[in-house]
Each structure stands twice: as C-alpha cells, then as structure tokens.
Amino acid sequence: DAGVIQSPRHEVTEMGQEVTLRCKPISGHNSLFWYRQTMMRGLELLIYFNNNVPIDDSGMPEDRFSAKMPNASFSTLKIQPSEPRDSAVYFCASSSFRGNTEAFFGQGTRLTVV
Amino acid sequence: LAKTTQPISMDSYEGQEVNITCSHNNIATNDYITWYQQFPSQGPRFIIQGYKTKVTNEVASLFIPADRKSSTLSLPRVSLSDTAVYYCLVATSGAGSYQLTFGKGTKLSVIP
C-alpha cells in the first residue's frame, strides 16, 4: 500500500480564497483524522471520522472549516474563506485500530495564506 | 479526555539510554497509553503502546506503573537518528475508534 496520500503537498493562496485539502486513507482503514500543526499550537486534532461518520469535530476552529468523507477512500478539508492565520501543515491520518492505537500519517499539506 | 504532561526537551549523548516520563493523572479505565515520534517535515509515526506493566518492541520499551498515572518511554542506546519529537498520548476509545490527542511533546536532541 502507498500509505496515506495527501494532496497537494504545498498550497499558496491569497486571503479570502477557498482551499480544499484532500486525503486518501489506507485501504481497509475505517478511522480518519485531520490535524493541523503550527509552531505555536503544536498538533491539533481538528476532526475525526469512523466508518465515514464524523465522531468529534470539536477541534474545528470555526465555521470557515468543514470536512467531509463521502466514502471510505476519500476525505476533504475545506477552508472558506482562508485567512493568514490558517497557515500551517495539515496532516491526515488513518487507522483500522484492530487491537492497537497505531495511526498512519500522510506527508502533510503545507498551506500558506498570504 | 486525559491530559498528558511531559518535559519540553531533553539532551542525550549517543549510545546512552534515554527515558522520557509522561504523566496522565486522569486516565480512564479503557484508555491506552501510546507514544509517537515525529521527525521534521514528516507526520508522526507510532512507536509503542501499552495498558499496564511493561511492553517492549524492537524500537523501545514502555513502563507503566500499577496506578497508570504515568508512563516512561525508554529508548536504548540512542543514535543521532533518534533526534526527534516524542509525543505521549492517551488514546481514548469511543464509537469503535480511538481519539488521538497530541500534547506538546518532548524534543530529544542526541549529541555526538
């Protein structure tokens, strides 16, 4: 398996524009997580899904952020409108959690909002 | 959710054993303790997990006392490539999954 695949790897956008980050989890995994990492705030859990259903979205910073998982092989995180303070590395992770707490992370998307 | 506390940073010489202790005073009965490692510009990577007593794998050992309010990650004979941030997490089960909430982590610097 190719692992968790995130796209794009880098995104530079202007303030006010819509940004969509994409994630393809590992086949067979039924849990998917979105994280945001900055120097100031560290790794923050934004939202996680189990069997395509959002379980906890309390980490989503505000209504400008939304996440969807239309099927088991694809998820998106959308920011509309984007702001400079959204600049961060966004990670997607997936897991089957069969007897362990191991989650597999993608390479991340580095978002810069100017 | 159980909050974790661990040292912000540690230094060690190559070849030494490194022990990183984490406290998690309000851990719940069904929670697991799990540790992740993160290198710069990469996503975190699972190292080890445990529920109680001692767990060992090819990379590390995890020691958990009976009250489970703390845990210690032990890295034997570290090398320069072990320089990374190490996160202690309490994995909280629910809805058929685990919620993985990362704290600040411990930045380990291995010195030649």
Contacts between the chains, C-beta under 8 A, distances in Angstrom:
chain1	res1	chain2	res2	distance
A	4	B	43	7.9
A	30	B	96	7.6
A	30	B	97	7.5
A	31	B	97	4.4
A	31	B	98	7.4
A	33	B	100	6.6
A	35	B	102	7.5
A	42	B	102	6.5
A	42	B	103	7.4
A	42	B	104	5.6
A	42	B	105	7.0
A	43	B	44	7.2
A	43	B	87	7.4
A	43	B	102	3.9
A	43	B	105	7.9
A	44	B	102	7.8
A	45	B	99	7.2
A	45	B	100	6.9
A	45	B	101	5.4
A	45	B	102	7.2
A	48	B	97	7.0
A	48	B	99	6.5
A	48	B	100	8.0
A	50	B	95	5.3
A	50	B	96	5.4
A	50	B	97	4.0
A	51	B	96	7.1
A	55	B	94	7.1
A	55	B	95	4.9
A	55	B	97	6.4
A	55	B	99	7.6
A	56	B	99	6.3
A	91	B	43	5.0
A	91	B	44	7.8
A	93	B	43	6.9
A	93	B	44	7.9
A	93	B	100	7.7
A	95	B	97	7.7
A	95	B	98	7.5
A	97	B	96	7.9
A	97	B	97	5.8
A	97	B	98	5.5
A	100	B	46	8.0
A	100	B	49	5.8
A	101	B	32	5.1
A	101	B	34	4.3
A	101	B	46	7.5
A	101	B	49	4.8
A	101	B	89	7.7
A	101	B	91	4.0
A	101	B	98	5.2
A	101	B	100	7.0
A	102	B	34	7.8
A	102	B	46	4.0
A	102	B	49	7.3
A	103	B	46	6.7
A	103	B	100	5.9
A	104	B	46	7.7
A	105	B	42	7.8
A	105	B	43	2.7
A	105	B	44	5.5
A	105	B	45	7.0
A	106	B	43	5.9
A	107	B	42	7.0
A	107	B	43	6.4
A	108	B	41	7.9
A	108	B	42	7.7
A	108	B	43	5.7
